[in-house]
Amino acid sequence: MADDYLSALYRMAYSALRELVGSASLDRTTEVGAGLGLSTLSGQDWIKSDVAGAAPLSLLNYAEALPYKDASLEAIVLKDTWHHIPDIEGFLAEAHRVLRPGGIIAVFDPYWSLLGRFVYRFL
């Protein structure tokens, strides 16, 4: 039951992220914290980056030091990543640097607590 809920939750999250990113071109959109690259399985082909080399990533870097030119991105996507960034202010400053005027940051980061795990079993 919880697996069905989580699958539905992530389908909804990817749909919402696609909608938020909207018409931003794929080569001007990066996913920070791509992890295992699961967004590719949902049909997303954003530029993927992470600090660990565990997946077929486009880039290996830190969120606070993105390897892009100033004002070169239209969108930054973070899925289950926000809570792993040790320097949020540093990331936001870096995002401001690399995003074009009007660019967006799309974040999906549910809170998985012990209580949450108990509750999700019944959903």
N, C-alpha and C positions, 0 to 999 in steps of 0.2 A: 504494500500500500504506500509506504513512504517512498519507495523507488519510483512508483508512478507519479507521485506528487513532485518529486525532484525533477523527473524528466519533463513534466509539464512546466514546472517553474523555469527550467533552463530554456525550453523552447520559447516560452513567453519572453524571457530575458533577451535571447538572441533576436527575437522579432522586434522588441522594443529598442534594442541597440541599433538594429538596421534602420528603424524608423528615425531614431535620433540622428544618426549619421547622415541619413537621407541621401542627398545627391553628391556627397563628398566623393571624390574619385578614389578608387582603391589604392592607387599609388601615392596618394596624399593622406592616407589614413593609416595610423599605426595602432596596434594592440600592445599595450605595455603589460608585461606579466603574462605572456601567452602560454606559459607552462607547457603542457603536453600538446598544445596546438589544436585543442578540441574545437575551436571556432571554425577551423577548416572543415571539419565534419558537418557543421551546420550550414555550410555554403559560403562562409566568409573567407575572403582572400585578402585580408588586410596584411600590412607589413607586420610581422610578428617579432617581438623582442622579449627577452627575459634575462635574468642574471645567471641562470643555470643552463647548461647546454644539454638538457635531457630530451629535447625534441628537435624536429627539423625547423629551426628558427631562421628568420631572415637576419637577425642582429642579436648580439649578446652585449647587453649594457645595463646600466642602472637608470632607474626612473628619474633620478636627479641629474643625470648627465646624458641626455638624449643626443644621438649622433646625427642631428639634422641641422641644416642651415636655418638662420633666423627666418621666421614667417614662411616656412616651407610646407607646413601641414595644414590640412583642413579640419581634421578630426583626430582625437586620441580616444581610444577605447580601453577601459579597464574592467575586466571581469574577474571577480574574486581576487583582486589585487590590492585595492586601496589599503586594507588593514595590514599588508605586508611592507608597505613603504615606510621606512624609518624616519624620513625627513619630508613630511607632507608639504611644508612651506617651500622647501627646496624643489620638490617636484612641481608645485604650482608655479613657481618662478620659471622653471625650465619649460613647462608647458606654455606659459605666456610668451616665452622667447620663441619657441618653434611654431606656434600656431599663427596662422594668418589672421588679420582682423576679421572678426565674426566667426572664427573657428570654435569648435566645441570640444568639451571633454564629456564623454558618456561613461557613466559608472554604474556597474551592477555589482553589489557586494553585500549579500545577505549575511546576517550575523548567525553563526552556527555555535550556539552555546550548548551546554549539557541539557538545559531545560528545553532548548529548541529541538534537540534530537529526540527527546521524550515526546514533545508535542507533535513533531512531524510523523511519528509512527501512527498517529491516529487520523491523519489527514488523508 
